């Protein structure tokens, strides 16, 4: 049995076993970050671990990454 993309039955069954294995692992390891405040605290900690020179370096001169991050942060803040 094969579908249009050429994926066979054995491949589908292998993927299903992998997904079942992940689902079991996920059930045994619940997410620890439950709210936006915890996420912001983790982001701040990760940022603080960066060397000062890396924090000053401008990798994105048009600041597109900053705009995307600000948009994401506004979305998280609105969910508080």
C-alpha positions in Angstrom: 0.0 0.0 0.0 1.4 3.4 -1.0 -0.1 6.9 -1.1 0.5 9.7 -3.5 3.7 10.8 -1.9 5.3 7.4 -2.0 5.1 6.6 1.7 4.6 3.0 2.3 2.7 1.1 5.0 5.9 0.2 6.9 7.0 3.8 7.0 3.6 4.9 8.3 3.6 2.2 11.0 7.1 3.2 12.0 6.0 6.8 12.3 3.0 5.8 14.4 5.2 3.8 16.8 7.5 6.8 17.1 4.6 9.1 17.8 3.2 6.7 20.4 6.6 6.5 22.1 6.7 10.3 22.2 3.2 10.6 23.5 4.1 8.2 26.4 7.3 10.2 27.1 5.4 13.5 27.1 2.8 12.1 29.5 5.6 11.1 31.9 7.3 14.5 31.6 4.8 17.2 32.0 5.7 20.8 31.0 7.1 22.8 33.9 6.5 26.2 32.4 2.9 27.0 32.9 2.5 30.7 32.6 4.0 33.7 30.8 5.8 35.0 33.9 7.9 31.8 34.2 8.7 32.0 30.5 9.8 35.7 30.8 12.0 34.8 33.7 13.7 32.0 31.7 14.2 34.3 28.7 15.8 36.9 31.0 18.1 34.3 32.5 19.2 33.0 29.1 19.8 36.6 27.9 21.9 37.3 30.9 24.1 34.3 30.1 25.1 35.8 26.8 28.5 37.6 26.9 28.1 41.4 26.9 29.8 41.7 23.5 27.2 39.3 22.0 24.4 41.4 23.5 25.8 44.6 22.0 26.5 43.1 18.5 24.0 44.0 15.9 23.3 40.9 13.8 20.1 42.3 12.3 20.7 45.9 11.2 17.1 46.4 10.1 15.9 45.1 13.5 13.4 42.7 11.9 14.2 40.1 14.6 13.5 42.7 17.3 10.2 43.6 15.8 9.2 39.9 15.6 10.3 39.4 19.3 8.4 42.5 20.4 5.3 41.2 18.7 5.6 37.8 20.4 6.2 39.5 23.8 3.1 41.7 23.4 1.1 38.6 22.6 2.5 36.8 25.7 1.9 39.9 27.9 -1.7 40.2 26.8 -2.3 36.6 28.0 -1.3 37.5 31.6 
